[in-house]
């Protein structure tokens, strides 16, 4: 099986790496602080790319598999970068029944990315949500904090156009 590589190259800076190494040095004496270091890493980078997971594993002297396991178990961690505009489509029952799956498919097609990916220019990312608590507006999608209800596939272009700055 071929490993999937992110469409966005890792662009960590020396300053970010120094901040991460400081967090590791502060916590490496206690392996139970792994999540603390991972949270700091996510604050520094905005997500936990493979390269950062490797630095954490090496610095904390824990297997890379453990870092990856924690990162994928807890919803607070993201393995992919978020775009300037994160589009979240509700795929909860009410929204899905009303066509949110079609919205999600159309956004993937339009943006040229899959779930939990970011466009190469860093402008848009696409995620799914289980419920955003707006079932009466189904199907719902959000762009950052902007909520769009009763969305149809035909409205996707217009919604995306609002974020072309």
C-alpha positions as CSV (number, residue, x, y, z in Angstrom):
1,X,0.0,0.0,0.0
2,X,1.4,3.4,-1.0
3,X,1.6,6.1,1.7
4,X,-0.5,9.1,0.9
5,X,1.5,12.3,0.8
6,X,-0.1,15.7,1.6
7,X,-0.5,18.0,-1.4
8,X,1.0,20.8,0.8
9,X,4.7,20.6,1.5
10,X,5.8,21.0,5.1
11,X,7.0,24.6,5.5
12,X,8.0,24.7,9.1
13,X,10.3,27.6,10.1
14,X,13.5,27.6,12.3
15,X,11.5,29.6,14.8
16,X,8.7,27.1,15.0
17,X,11.2,24.3,15.3
18,X,13.0,26.1,18.2
19,X,9.7,26.6,20.0
20,X,8.9,22.9,19.6
21,X,12.3,21.8,20.8
22,X,11.9,24.1,23.8
23,X,8.5,22.5,24.6
24,X,10.1,19.0,24.2
25,X,13.1,19.9,26.4
26,X,10.7,21.2,29.1
27,X,8.7,17.9,29.1
28,X,11.0,15.1,28.0
29,X,11.7,14.0,31.6
30,X,8.1,12.7,31.8
31,X,6.7,10.7,29.0
32,X,3.2,11.2,30.4
33,X,3.6,14.8,29.1
34,X,3.4,13.6,25.5
35,X,-0.1,15.2,25.0
36,X,1.2,18.5,26.5
37,X,4.0,18.6,23.9
38,X,1.6,17.6,21.1
39,X,-0.8,20.4,22.1
40,X,2.0,22.9,22.1
41,X,3.2,21.6,18.7
42,X,-0.3,22.0,17.3
43,X,-0.4,25.6,18.7
44,X,2.9,26.3,17.0
45,X,2.2,24.7,13.6
46,X,-1.6,24.7,13.4
47,X,-1.6,21.0,12.8
48,X,0.6,17.9,13.3
49,X,2.4,17.1,10.1
50,X,4.4,13.9,9.8
51,X,7.7,15.8,10.2
52,X,6.5,17.3,13.5
53,X,5.3,13.9,14.8
54,X,8.8,12.6,14.1
55,X,10.5,15.4,16.0
56,X,8.1,14.8,19.0
57,X,8.7,11.0,19.0
58,X,12.5,11.5,18.8
59,X,12.6,14.2,21.4
60,X,10.2,12.5,23.9
61,X,11.9,9.1,23.2
62,X,8.6,7.4,22.4
63,X,7.7,5.4,19.3
64,X,6.4,7.4,16.3
65,X,3.4,5.0,16.3
66,X,2.4,6.2,19.8
67,X,2.5,9.9,18.7
68,X,0.4,9.0,15.6
69,X,-2.0,6.9,17.8
70,X,-2.6,9.8,20.1
71,X,-3.0,12.3,17.2
72,X,-5.6,10.1,15.5
73,X,-7.5,9.2,18.7
74,X,-8.2,12.7,20.0
75,X,-10.4,15.0,17.8
76,X,-8.5,18.1,19.1
77,X,-5.5,17.1,16.9
78,X,-5.4,17.6,13.1
79,X,-3.0,15.9,10.8
80,X,-3.6,18.2,7.9
81,X,-3.4,22.0,7.7
82,X,-6.5,24.1,7.7
83,X,-7.0,26.6,4.9
84,X,-7.6,30.3,5.5
85,X,-11.2,29.3,4.9
86,X,-12.2,26.0,6.5
87,X,-15.4,24.6,4.9
88,X,-17.2,22.2,7.2
89,X,-20.1,20.3,5.8
90,X,-22.5,18.8,8.3
91,X,-23.0,15.1,7.6
92,X,-25.3,14.4,10.5
93,X,-28.5,12.5,9.9
94,X,-30.8,15.5,9.2
95,X,-28.3,17.2,6.9
96,X,-27.3,14.0,5.1
97,X,-30.9,13.0,4.4
98,X,-31.4,16.5,2.9
99,X,-28.4,16.2,0.6
100,X,-25.3,17.2,2.4
101,X,-23.4,14.3,1.0
102,X,-23.9,15.7,-2.5
103,X,-22.7,19.1,-1.2
104,X,-19.5,17.5,0.1
105,X,-18.9,15.6,-3.1
106,X,-19.4,18.8,-5.2
107,X,-17.0,20.8,-2.9
108,X,-14.4,18.0,-3.3
109,X,-14.8,18.2,-7.1
110,X,-14.7,22.1,-7.2
111,X,-11.7,22.4,-4.9
112,X,-9.8,19.4,-6.1
113,X,-9.2,18.1,-2.6
114,X,-10.6,15.3,-0.5
115,X,-11.8,15.2,3.1
116,X,-9.4,16.8,5.6
117,X,-7.3,18.3,2.9
118,X,-6.3,21.8,2.0
119,X,-5.9,23.4,-1.4
120,X,-2.3,23.8,-2.6
121,X,-2.6,27.6,-2.2
122,X,-3.7,27.2,1.4
123,X,-6.9,29.1,0.8
124,X,-9.6,26.4,1.4
125,X,-9.8,23.2,3.5
126,X,-12.6,20.8,3.6
127,X,-13.9,18.9,6.6
128,X,-17.0,17.1,7.7
129,X,-18.9,17.6,10.9
130,X,-21.3,15.1,12.6
131,X,-23.8,17.8,13.7
132,X,-23.6,21.6,14.0
133,X,-26.8,21.9,15.9
134,X,-28.8,23.6,13.1
135,X,-30.9,20.7,11.9
136,X,-33.8,23.0,11.0
137,X,-31.6,24.5,8.4
138,X,-30.5,21.2,6.9
139,X,-28.3,20.8,4.9
140,X,-25.8,23.1,6.5
141,X,-22.3,24.0,5.7
142,X,-20.0,26.5,7.5
143,X,-17.1,28.5,6.1
144,X,-15.1,29.4,9.3
145,X,-17.8,30.9,11.4
146,X,-20.3,31.7,8.6
147,X,-23.3,29.4,8.6
148,X,-25.1,28.5,5.4
149,X,-28.4,26.7,5.7
150,X,-30.7,24.9,3.2
151,X,-27.8,24.9,0.8
152,X,-28.2,23.3,-2.7
153,X,-25.4,22.1,-5.0
154,X,-26.2,25.0,-7.3
155,X,-25.3,27.5,-4.6
156,X,-21.7,26.2,-4.1
157,X,-20.1,28.5,-6.7
158,X,-21.8,31.6,-5.2
159,X,-20.7,30.6,-1.7
160,X,-17.1,30.0,-2.8
161,X,-17.0,33.3,-4.7
162,X,-17.6,35.2,-1.5
163,X,-14.2,34.1,-0.3
164,X,-12.2,35.1,-3.4
165,X,-10.2,38.0,-2.1
